[in-house]
Amino acid sequence: MISALTYGWVGVADRRVRRGHLLAGFTAVAALLLALVGGGGSPPPPTLPTVGTTTTTTVPIVQWRTIWEDQFNGTEVDAALWEVEHSTFGDGNNELQCYEPANASVADGSLTLEARRQPVTCPNGSTRAYSSGLLRSRQAWAYGAVEVRAKAPPGAGFMPAVWLLPTTYPYGKEGRSGEIDVMEVVTSDPSAARVTAHWNHSGDCGWGCQRYGQRVVVSGADTTSAFHTYRLEWEPGRLAWLIDGDPVYELGERGSAKWASAAANPAPNSATYPAPFDAKNPMYLLVNLAVGGKTPGSPTAQTPFPARFEIDWIRVQRPA
């Protein structure tokens, strides 16, 4: 049984974002003084803050404290932290793999989830052409910062992901209690990662009918050629994603989008904002390498196997 640890906070601000705000503020003041002194004309219009930032310079810098982590320094998956999947989980997406415990391994300071092109008999008796790996954390959290450093495998037909699902589904199943994707990569599009929040607020269209997020092109080497750091910050009324320390998307009152249930006329029986991503809904972590399905599509004859999703470390934090 998965245990739940719930906590919350207010006033979260990333150090790099704060420094950017201060620099932007100094630049705006200098431009205003030059306009007033030099030309006597109207000052230039103010520059609006980017999505996911704040206009104030009084937000305190937050010190983060790690409360759960795995640096994968051992020789096998830590059974105290993870459950190792053995199933055909992913059938809803018509995926092609059977998740096998042998496909998850720890060595040289990293976790590897390996997809193999091999016939395998699954626990339900079906036979699949591919095997792969999936871990589920034994602990769950409502609110927190999840950060992972990972490298996706090359080749078409894979979708490596780090994501969160509810433990108890307090707002109902079939998407009503939501899902948060810290990161996903569709490996036929290796230059970008996807950060997404899914939920069904209307109760009639299953998973994914209401979702917000963004395809983000990563800086430098692509997602399959180098490790990148993916971060989700989840606080009351706010979900924010960063890649390699840079804010890339925010959902909430200050962000570029709001919960569907925060609309002026929400659908009947929808949860009230900021549900379903609230303190009543602790979520656990999943780390997996999906093969085929509606997303990302099937592997091709040129897709290299075995394929390896490598995770250097993963951690959960809260403000100190």
Order of alpha helices (4+ residues) and beta strands (2+ residues): beta-alpha-beta-beta-beta-beta-beta-beta-beta-beta-beta-beta-beta-beta-beta-beta-beta-beta-beta
